[in-house]
Amino acid sequence: MAVSAIAHKPNLTKEEVRAIFARNFGSKYTVADWTGRPRSLRDFMVVKSGLVAVTVKLEQGTNETKLVYSGFTPKLWARLLLGVIASMFLWNGLTTEVKQFIETAPEFH
């Protein structure tokens, strides 16, 4: 799990963050709502394939706004087959793309 602090934007919503990600990643990947349990764990995910995705959650603090993200394998069968350790190698590229996007997107700064 990684955390990136962005400019403090107390009115920023998870729907707005999802829309920003969809504009950037929507032509290459699927941006989908988080359907896992618990629902409050993440807001949405950027899905490259059934094996590779990155989950994202907006966290609003008193004086800070953060995006929490982590690699994820969307398909249960793949998580069971590959295991968490093997899956981390698959996530690395997409996780890096998400990190770079957060760090450079003007909407977050």
Summary of the structure (lengths in Angstrom):
residues: 109
radius of gyration: 13.6
end to end distance: 21.3
largest distance: 41.9
contacts: 295
relative contact order: 0.21
helix: 43%
strand: 27%
